[in-house]
Amino acid sequence: FPHGSSGHYCAERCGLAMEGLDLRALRAIPTPVADSLLAHGCRTAGDVLANPKALQHSLIGFHVEDVEDVASKMLSACHREVGDAWKSADSALQLLKRGQDRPLLVLPCINLCSLLGNALRPGGAILEVCGLPGTGKTQLCMQACAAAQIPRITSPGSGRLAEAIYIDAEGSFVPRRYAQICQALLDERRPGADSTDLERVLRGMHVCRTYDATELYSTLKQLSGFLAKRTQVRALVVDSLAFNFRHEFNDNQAQRARILMDIASMLRRYGADYHLNVVVTNHMTTRFNRNDCSNESGWLVPALGETWAHQPSTQLRLERISNYHWGGSAQSAALPQGPVGQATLTKSVERVVGQSCNFRITEAGLRDLDGQA
């Protein structure tokens, strides 16, 4: 570099790199407007800054009042975001304190809480729950939503009833079962609760049924506006991501990978911006050793391939141990208490993988085995 010019050169290169940032990654441009700009050929921050008329045209399509003023504010925010990227960076200490200030999602299954640790703390992380059919994935998702909506009362004024979002891609959400789980948790955490409290909880559970990958993707893209208005939402569940994507885009794996990456980015952003616990379920598939022609060396792995496998920060694998766990006392010996499952931590950014715990699926939801809490 010429003497004294290296700092200017680096700053200039950084600015150019930020102008090349994907339009959908800009906080200054709302997602619906970003989608409209993409349709008009604007793909990066630099494209928008170089063509402000395109932004005004997109805003007109949304019937925005005072288009020029709104466009000017968006462009100014975009300039600041591109030019001052490092000024908005957080220190490790700030991130640590911010994370500790956010309360953990406390499940009624203590062993499972202990296994997951900070994975149950709201933020920009994705918790993936995978397993074969009937292992308790949906039960865990509903239990997590109920625990988010009905937090423990730790001090006067705390424990306010919250809301949750459940994107149901498989049709596995059963309202009656969710009401049963919520009622049991209300009885445990709020002994004086009445029917109106249960109604408030159920009214705060927002369920969206999707039938294909396009509907699922569109639902997630439009979720930002809903979350901005519903500030009490504490959990976001997608059950399941694999259901549609395993059978669609088989002829275009590259497109499927791009969409999955975009979905993961959206989920992390929603979790960080709106302080959500994000839970996604996944199926299992069989992988074979390509070097073994006998096809006898297959093993089970989560579906959706390697592209998706890198997205969740925590992965929990569920397995069914037995159909029923029988009570140990004479009074309960004749009564089945529900299926027993095992949860194994198979991926984590902060805990040792391979640890596991057992749980029981009861009428009240997921609980510890007798004598193991």
C-alpha positions, -999 to +999 in steps of 0.1 A: +000+000+000+012+036-005+024+051+028-005+062+050-032+049+027-037+013+041-063+025+066-083+043+039-080+013+016-093-011+042-122+011+051-130+015+014-129-023+009-151-028+040-176-003+027-177-020-007-182-054+010-211-040+031-227-025+000-227-060-014-247-073+016-278-092+007-309-070+007-328-094+030-301-090+057-307-053+061-326-043+092-335-010+076-356-027+049-387-046+061-390-081+046-421-074+024-404-044+009-372-064+004-391-090-015-407-063-037-372-048-044-358-082-053-386-086-078-375-053-094-339-064-097-324-049-065-304-076-047-279-058-025-276-028-003-256-010-030-284-016-055-309+002-033-286+031-025-279+035-062-315+034-072-337+052-046-366+054-071-370+016-069-376+019-031-403+045-037-419+024-063-420-006-040-435+015-011-462+028-035-472-009-040-479-011-003-500+020-003-476+038+021-485+074+029-459+101+023-437+078+002-408+102-003-404+108+034-406+071+043-382+062+015-357+089+027-357+076+062-352+040+050-323+051+028-307+070+057-310+040+079-296+018+052-266+042+048-259+041+085-262+003+086-238-001+057-213+026+068-213+020+106-214-018+107-186-020+132-198+008+154-229-013+163-208-044+172-213-058+207-185-068+231-184-104+245-193-090+279-224-072+266-235-104+249-229-124+281-249-100+302-277-097+277-280-135+276-280-138+314-308-112+316-331-133+296-349-160+317-345-196+308-375-215+295-382-239+324-398-272+314-416-293+341-392-321+331-362-311+353-337-336+338-344-324+303-339-288+315-306-298+329-296-316+298-303-286+275-291-258+298-287-225+280-303-239+248-336-230+265-326-194+268-342-171+243-320-155+216-307-162+182-303-200+185-322-228+170-330-260+189-336-290+166-356-320+179-352-351+158-364-386+161-385-414+145-423-411+145-439-416+180-408-406+200-424-375+214-412-346+192-446-329+190-452-336+227-420-318+235-429-289+212-463-284+228-447-287+263-421-260+254-449-237+242-469-243+273-439-236+295-432-204+276-468-193+279-471-202+316-437-192+332-429-198+368-437-171+393-403-162+408-412-129+424-442-106+428-453-093+394-433-119+375-447-149+356-471-130+333-489-153+309-473-150+274-480-162+239-465-187+214-465-195+177-469-230+163-464-236+126-479-270+120-467-285+087-478-321+095-512-316+111-500-330+143-511-302+166-541-314+186-559-285+204-575-308+231-541-323+239-525-288+242-553-277+265-546-308+286-509-299+289-516-263+297-542-271+324-518-294+341-491-267+341-515-241+354-524-265+382-487-269+391-476-233+387-508-214+395-529-234+419-556-207+421-560-205+383-595-208+369-610-215+335-605-180+323-567-184+327-568-215+305-588-195+279-562-168+279-534-193+274-552-210+245-561-177+230-524-167+231-514-199+212-513-189+175-514-220+152-507-217+115-513-248+094-492-251+062-496-277+035-464-273+013-430-258+013-442-226-004-468-220+023-443-227+051-417-203+036-442-176+029-456-179+065-421-174+080-413-145+057-445-127+068-440-134+105-419-103+112-449-080+112-469-102+134-441-105+159-437-067+160-473-064+171-474-094+194-446-084+219-456-112+244-447-141+221-420-162+238-418-193+217-417-202+180-421-238+169-419-253+133-432-289+134-418-301+111-394-285+087-386-319+070-422-329+062-425-308+030-388-303+021-381-341+020-405-346-008-403-313-027-373-298-047-359-333-053-350-322-088-333-291-075-312-297-045-294-264-048-326-245-046-337-265-016-304-258+001-308-220-005-343-220+009-333-239+040-304-215+046-328-186+042-353-202+067-325-207+092-314-171+089-349-159+094-354-181+125-322-169+141-331-133+134-366-137+149-351-153+179-326-125+184-348-096+176-379-107+195-363-128+223-378-161+213-371-197+220-370-213+185-377-250+182-377-270+149-385-307+145-368-330+120-373-365+107-348-393+106-335-410+074-311-439+067-276-432+054-256-459+038-219-464+033-212-458-004-182-480-002-202-510+011-221-526-018-240-550+006-261-521+019-260-536+054-242-507+070-270-482+071-275-459+101-301-433+111-293-396+108-315-365+108-330-356+075-324-325+052-288-332+046-255-315+055-266-280+045-293-279+072-272-299+097-250-269+103-278-245+111-292-255+146-269-247+175-284-275+196-297-309+184-317-332+206-325-368+195-355-386+209-360-423+211-387-445+225-375-469+252-408-486+261-445-481+255-454-479+292-436-473+325-453-491+353-455-475+388-433-490+415-458-488+443-485-514+450-512-488+444-499-478+410-486-512+398-517-518+378-518-484+361-496-475+331-481-440+335-473-434+298-445-441+273-409-437+283-384-419+260-348-410+260-334-376+250-298-375+238-278-343+232-262-349+198-251-313+190-243-284+213-221-253+212-215-253+249-222-287+264-207-321+261-226-341+235-236-377+242-253-370+275-289-382+278-318-384+302-351-404+303-386-388+304-421-400+305-450-388+284-480-385+307-515-369+305-499-338+320-471-337+294-434-345+296-423-354+331-393-370+349-394-407+357-403-415+393-373-410+416-352-394+389-361-357+393 
